[in-house]
Amino acid sequence: MVGLLTISVWVASTAQGQWMQWGGPTRDFHTQGISLSTTWPPDGPRRIWSRDLGPGSSAVMAGRDRVVTTYRRGDDEVVVVLDAHDGKTIWEHGVAASLPSGFDPAFGRAPTATPLMTETRVYVFGLGGAFSAYNLTSGELLWTRDIAKDTGITLPAYGVRSGPVAWKDRFMFSTGSADGSGQAGVIVYHARSGTFLWQGVPAKPVYAPPITMDLDGGEQFVFQSPDGVVGIHPLQKFVVWQFDHPAAAAPTSASPVWVRSSATLVIPSESAAGSAAIRLNGDAGSTQPELLWKNPRLRLGPAPAVSDGGLIFGSGPSDSGAVFSAARLSTGEIVWQDTSFAPAAVIVVDGKLLILDDSGTLALATPGPTSLTVHARAKILEGPCHAPPTLVEKRVYIRDDQRVVALDLN
């Protein structure tokens, strides 16, 4: 039966025991049906297990009592599958890391693209454009592809930093190309066979994970480049709309945030232009973007932003350092800012925010109308923690360049 299901059905399971793709079941860093205690022990949540790991900033994926992530070991990029109960290695597979021509190591040589899980497979994405599928149980390599060879593009100088969107029976990447001329705004592979299907849309280097949006009449594939945001019809293979807004031209950009109830797309940016939001009018085949607001004071990234309760939450730079902000979704007006965190990622859970910052500090907080109330805070890892946390039921997985830890938030 699994073979009859589409890949997007596998990874979008709403079961609490699954976090199988970037951003969780709904790819937006929201969880459902979980209530967390606001009181932690003095030394932080109980550690279920902790184990050594190498450099890397790919997030931890979890499903079927397995935990998956990647790291660098010497010259190899390694995918490792752990037992969720005790953190012991079930299997791992290392391959010699191939780096793009003209690779710039300013942001490191460790893998950053988050693996993607299904009920039977693990898909892994390397800095140099290697795209591989493994059997989740045995670790058998099923196939591997080379994005640069398949498409004929020159990969971005910082490499492939994000994985694809799982959509129906295919994977949809956005890598962009080094000079912006290559047809690499969208790159599509068949999920089961790994067959290269098609590519399109010239784009400068794309480092933010792409998203899909559900509109009237269907879905769109959306990616953000340094120039702005583009919406593509994934079946008819044409650009439906685009909106120019500058983002950071480095692998520090966050994905757009789609709020279906108001047809609003937030465009995060760390650049001096700040973030923006547009309303998408029309349907999936004919869409017109309408500017709602721009706010140069609301700089969001590199960690993903989230939306909840009519507000947008996220971390970003300011003239005085990192700041965690809340702004109105409808106007972009900043309603409060908190400077007590290093750059931070966040998960929305039961009206609260589970926050992990770069320093390895984990916190649980409630956003209010004028401020952020932090209920509990604990230093867990030494950092830097560039990967967002993963929440499965009441267990959270976090990692830095040295360790991966499972914590009990019950």
N, C-alpha and C positions, 0 to 999 in steps of 0.2 A: 504493500500500500504506500510505503514511503515514496517509492519512485513515481507514484501518480500525483503526489502533492507538489505544488510549486515551492521553489526555494523561499519565497517571501512568506509563505504560510509556516514553514518550518521555524524560521528565525523570529517570527512575530508572535510566537506563542505567548499568551497572556498569563500563563501559569507562573505563580510566584517563584517556583524553583528554577526559573530559566532567566539568564541574562546572556544571550547568545550573539548579540551584535552591538556595535557602537551605539551607546545611548539607551540600551536596554530594549525591552519588548516593543515599545513604540518609537524607539530611536529619538526620544526627546528628553531623556533623563528624568522621566516620571515613573513612579511606581504606584500600584493600586493594591488596596486591601491590606496594607501594613501599618501598624501603629507602634511607634517606638517610645520607650520610656525616656522621659526628660532628665532622669537622674542616672548618673554613672558613678562607679566606684572612684575613690580619690585618685587612683593611678590610671584611670581610663577603663574602657570596656575590656572584658575578659578576652585574653588571647586564646583562641582555639588552637592555632598553630602558627609558626613563623619559620621561614626557611630562607637560605641564601639564594640569591639570584644575581645575574649579571646586569650590565648596563642595558637600558631600554626604556621606552616610555609608551609602549603599547598597553592599552588597558587590559584588565583581567576579564576573561569571559567565563561563564559558569553555566553548566547544564548537565543533566544525567549523572550527577555526582562526580563530575569532572570539572577541573579548572584549567584554563588554557591561557598562555601568554607567550611572548617572545623576548629574547635577550641576545646580547652579543657575547661570544666566548672566543677570545683570540681573534682570528680572522673569519670565524663562522657566525652566521645568523642562525639562531636556534629556536625552534618551536618546542615547547614543553607542555605536556599534559600531566596534571597532578591529581591525586585523589583528594576530593573536596573535604573528606573527613579528617585527614591527618597531614596533608601537604606533601606526601611522598610521591616521588616520580613514578608514573605509570609507563610513560615512554617519552623520549625526546629525540629530535632529529635535527642535526646541524648540517648546513651547507655553506660552502665557501661564499662569502659575500661578494657579489659583483656590484661595483659602484658605477654610476653613469659617467660617461665621458665628460671631463671638466667638472667633476664633483667638487663641491665646496664643503669642507668639513666644519664650517663655523658652528653648525648646530648638531655636531656629533656624527658618529658613524654607526650608532646603535639603531636597531629597527624601531620604528615608531607607529607604523600602521597596525591597527588593532585586528587580531584574527577574527574570523567569523565562523560560528559553529552551526551545524544542523544536528539532527538526531543521529546521523551516522558519519559525519565528516567534519574536518577542520580545514579551513581555507586560510592561507598565510600569504602575506605580501611583503616583499623585500625592498630595501632602499633602491636597489638597482633595477627594479621592475620585474623581478621574478614573482610569479603568481602560481601557487602550488596547492594541491588538494591531497589530504591524507585521510586514511581511515581512522575514525575517532577511537575505535577500540584497539586496533592492532598497531597503529602508527605506520602502516604501509603507505608508501608514496604512490598515489593513484595517477597523477599527471602533474606536469609543470609547464608553464608557458613563460615567454619573454615578451613583455609589453612593447619594448622598444623595437624588437625584431618584427613582431606581428603588425605594428602600426607604421613603422618607418620614421617615427619621430625621434628627436633628440630630447631626452628626459630633462626635467628641470635640474638646475645645478645642485639643489639640496636633496634630490632624489624623490622617490615616491613616499610621501609622509602620511597618507591616509588610505584606507581601504574603500571598497565599493559599497553601493546600495544593492541589496538583494531585492529583485523585482521580478515577480512571476517565475519564469524558468531561466533567469539570466542574472548576471552581475553587471552593474553599470559603474564604471570608473570615471573620475575626472582627474587627469594629471596635468593637463596643459603641456606646453613644450617650451624648451629653453628660450627660443626667440619669439614665441607667440604665433608662429606661422603654421605649426603642425595641427592637423585635425585631431585634437586631443581634449576638446571640451567634454566629449562623451566617448567612451570606449566600452564596447559591449562584448561579453563572453557568455557562452552557454554554460549554465551552472553544473550540469552533470558531466558533460564531456570535456569542458574546457575549450571548446571550439571558439575561435575568434569569429565574431559575427559582423560587426561594423563599427565605424568610427565617424565622428563628425564634429564640426564647429571649431574653428581656430581659437586658441586661447593661450594667454600667457600662463606661467606656472600656477597651478592650483594646489594648494596645500590643505585647505579646509575640507573635511569630509562632506560629500554631497548629500542631498536629501531628496525625498520624493514628497509631493504634495497631492492631496486629494481635493480636487475641485469638482464642481458640477460637470458631469459629462466625462469624467475620467481623471487620470493622474498626469502629473508632470515631473520630470527630472530636473533638478535645480542645482547649479553649482555657482560658486563665488570665486572670481579671479581678482587680481589687483585692480582691474578696471571697473568691476561691478558684478551684477548677478544676471544669470541667464536661465530662462525656463524653456525646456525642450519637450516636445511631444515624443514619448519613448517608442511609440509604435510607428508613427508616420515620419519620424526622424527629421523634424524641422524645428527651427527656433520659433517659439510662439511669442516670446517677449524678451526684452532685456532692459536693464536699468543700470545706468552708470553711477557708481559711487566708489570712491577710492578705498582700498583696504591695504593692509600691510603687505608689501611685496616680499614676504619671507614666510618660512613655515611656522608662523605664529598666529595664523588667522583662524577664527571660529566660524562654525557653520551658520547659515541663516536659520532663523527660528520661525516656524510656520504656526500660526494660530488660526485654525479652521473656522472657529465660531465667528470671527470678525473679518475673515479673509485678509488677515494682516501678516505680512512677512517682515520680520525685523532683520536688518542687515548689520551685523556687528562689525566694528572696525576699531583697531588700535591706533589708526593713523590720526593725524591732527584734525582730519575732517570729522572725526567722531562717528557714531552710529546713526542709522536712519531706519525708517519704516515706510513701507508702501502698502497700499491696498490693491489687491488684484481683482479687477472687475471683469466680468464675462465668465466664460467656461473654459474647460481644459483645451479646447481647440482654438479659441480666440480670446486672448486675455490682454487687458490693458492695465499696466501698472500706473498707479496714482500716488504721488508723494504725499505722505501724511506728515512726516516731520524729519528734521535733521537736528542733531544736538552734538556740537563739537566737544561738550563737556562729558558726554557719555561715551567713553572709550571702552570697548569690550573685547576681550581676548587676552591671551591665546586660548584659555579654557572656555568650554562651551557655555553659552548663556542659556537661561531657561525662562519660561513664562508661566505664571500662575496667578489666578485671582485678579486679572486686569493689570498686572505688573510684569515687568521684565527684570530679571535678576542676573547679575554677572560681575565678574572681576575684570579689572583693566588697569592700565597705567594712568598716572596723573603727574603733575609737576612735582608733587611731594612724595611720590611712591605709589605702591599698589593701593587700590581702593575697591571695595565691594559695594556695588550700587543697586538701588531699586528705582525704577523709573516707570511712569505711567505708559502703558502700551498704546493708548490712544493719542498721546501728545508728546511723549518723550521727556516730559518734565521729571527731573530727578526729585524724588520725595525723601530719600535719605541716603547717606553714604557711611560706610564703616571702614575705618583704616586699621583695624586690629588684626587683619589677616594679610599674609603674603598672597601673591597671585593664587587664586583658588578656583577649584571646580565644585559643582554643586549637583545634588539630586533632590528633587521635590518628592516628599513623602508625607502623606497625611497632613498637609497644610504646613509642614515644617521644611527646613532646609538642612540637609546633611552636607557639610562643607569639608573639603580636604584642601589644604593649601600647600604650596611648594615646599614649605619648611617641614612637612610631615605632621602637621597639627590637624586633628580631626575634631569637628564640632557639630553639635545639633542646636539649631536655632529656630525661632519663630519670627517671621517678618511682620512687623506692625505698620501702622499708618505713618509713623514718624521715625521709627528706629528699628534696629534688629536686636531682639532679645536672645542672648546666647545662654542656653540652659546648661550645657556641658561642653567642656573643651579638654583635650588631652594631646600631648605630644607623643606620637606613636612611632614615627620613623625619623631618620636623620635628614632625609631628602637628598637631592631635590625630587619632589613628587610631581612629575609632569603628566602622569596618567590620571584620569578621573577615577573616582571610586566605583565599585560595583556592589549593588545591594541585592541579595537573594534572600527572600523571607526576612529574617532579622539578623542575617549574617552579612558583614561587609568585608570585601576584599580590597586591599590597597597595596601599592608597591612603590618602591623608589629604585635607584640604580644598584642597590645592594640586596634588598630583601623583598619578599612578598609575605603579607600577613593576613590571616583570617581572624576577625573579631566578632564576638557575640554581643549584639545590641539589645538582647532580650531584657 
